[in-house]
Amino acid sequence: MPVTSEANTTWTGTLADGSGTVAFSSSKLGTFPIDWKARSEGSETTTTPEELIAAAHASCFSMALAHALSENGTPPERIDAGASVTFKPGTGITGSHLNVNAVVPGLSSEDFQRIAADAKTGCPVSQALAGIEITLEATLA
């Protein structure tokens, strides 16, 4: 059965001088500020579309990796994954870098690299981001 997730944004003003909020409508986890300055210059207090994509990519990849490791007969004890999504004003989103460190008893580093690379490719968010470069840095703890 398909699941639809929803978010809503309210924006006022121009791109450069305006601002808005993005709300996680499905989960009701909260409403967060957005603006162009944060998107084009960075911010520690305001989110961006790229940060939201990074959260989606890191969580999707973690789930795909956990599944692949379990299917391999080597379920993970722990997966710590992050995604760094790069935005260049005037160009757009140029890439996503996945960085994962995992505790997986009984698995060689070579097998972990192979399984992590397959999970990167198979992750539905990676597939949705197929138009950008996706890189992976994977280590066993």
C-alpha positions, 0 to 999 in steps of 0.5 A: 500500500503506498504511503504519501508524506506531506509538507507545506510551505508558506512564503511571503515577500521576494526571493531575496528579502522574503522568508517562510516556514516549512511544516512537516504536515504528515508527522506534525513534527514541527514548523521550521523557518526558511529563507534565501540567505540561509540557502545561499550562504548557510545558517545554523538556525534556519533550514534549507531544502538541501538540508531536508533532502540530506535528512531524507537521503541519510535516513533512506540510505540507513534503512537500505543498508540495514536491509541489505546487511540483514539479507546478507546474514550480517545484521548491523548492530549500529549504523551512523550515516550522514548526507551532505547535499551541496547547493550552488546558487545559479546552478542548483543541487550539485551532489550528495555525499553519504558518509557511513560508519557501521558496526557489523560483526562478522563482515569483512571491509570488502564485503561492507564496501560492496553492500554499502555501494549497492545500498547507495544505488538501491535507496529510493532517495538515491534513485530520485536524486539520479540527476546529481553525483552521489558519493559514498564514504563507508567504514566499519567501526 
